[in-house]
């Protein structure tokens, strides 16, 4: 069987070429032996046949092999589009076709690998979570764009560095060493101070590819969630405190009245006035909480009408004017003669102005002034409420719009504030597609600026 396969694997062309070559050699030797040819004539007779045989050898063997060598080198350099144009039915043709098939399959394999790599890279790039891969020596292998933004890294610069050099965090380094040693995933929360204080949900998974070691670090920013949880806890505590204070007062005076009866009419009237004041305060607190809840759920803005700024100012000044006169505070209005109308809920926009004016009057000492004005600001109208009051400390400005946040709690409670007015302002303005900002200098005054769009943005609430 092997003998038959041997003969089947031999092409007829090489056999024929060798046969004619040996026959020619034998003929020349025979003629030379019988003195028909001398050595010179034998050489002359053999030369054309040698040239012909060399040409056949070059044409059928040397040139195809040179072409195969050249194309193989190009394929090795990565040019997989290059093909051999050798279609002979012999062994060299089979070799050329095998090389072409190998290049095609290699190209398809590389394309599949590249596509898979691009898909994985696109997924990593689109992730909001930070991803960092390290080797067994804790050197950085890969950093996705989210991690670069979180920690101010650059993948080209931090690749190859130790993780502690790139991100200096002891808890992260300790967790990574534990995973490298135990070979089990790890999940925890870590605090980062630099570049800014933030909290991350950390998950580290070991890499067990080809026994090379290493780990993948996944960092999810939960700073905002933690802040919201803290705000929720503070909100519950503040509501409980705001409710408990008047309720305690009401309970105390009621118990006093029950014990002493009505023997002293003046004292009874005094206690009832205090109970009435505290009850109104409770009712105001509940009303504002319900109002704020409706606005936050975007159920409050339902009357989308044209609102004239001048009419809005007249309405607000009529309500806040007596309070300002009582405290001997001058109110100044700076309103251009022509301003385009706004689209929104007139009652809600009036509530914004009333809340801002009420705060300005409360925290401005007697003899001061409160200035209200409006102007065009691009495609928005800017409404300003400025006072010459006590001002707001710089560290309190970022939290001034939080519910129940008060700079001076004792004074705010004395003036009747419950810390919801500015939170209501913020949510109403956002509900109208606008924004609000504050600038203040302690002891010199405060300016609240409200930006409201001119166009109708009802779709914001849809």
Protein Blocks (a to p, Z undefined) as FASTA:
>chain_A
ZZmmmmmmpcfklmmmmmmmmmmmmmmmmmmmnopacfklmmmmmmmmmmmmmmmmmmmm
mmmmmmmmmmmmmmmnopakbccfbfbfbfklmmmmmmmmmmmmmmmmmmmmmmmmmmmm
mmmmmpmbdcddddfkopafbdcfklmmmnopafklmgopafklmmgcfklmmmmmmmmm
nopacddddddfbfbdcdddddddddfehhlgpaddddddfklmmmmmmmmmmmmmmmmm
mmmmmmmmmmmmmmmmmmnommbmmlmmmmmmmmmmmmmmmmmmmmmmmmmmmmmnopmb
mbdcdddfklmmmmmmmmmmmmmmmnopacdddddfbdcdddddfklmmmmmmmmmmmmm
mmpcehiacddddddehjaccdddddfbebpafklmmmmmpghiafblmlmmmnopahlm
mmmmmmmmmmnopacdddddehiaccddddddfbdckkmmZZ
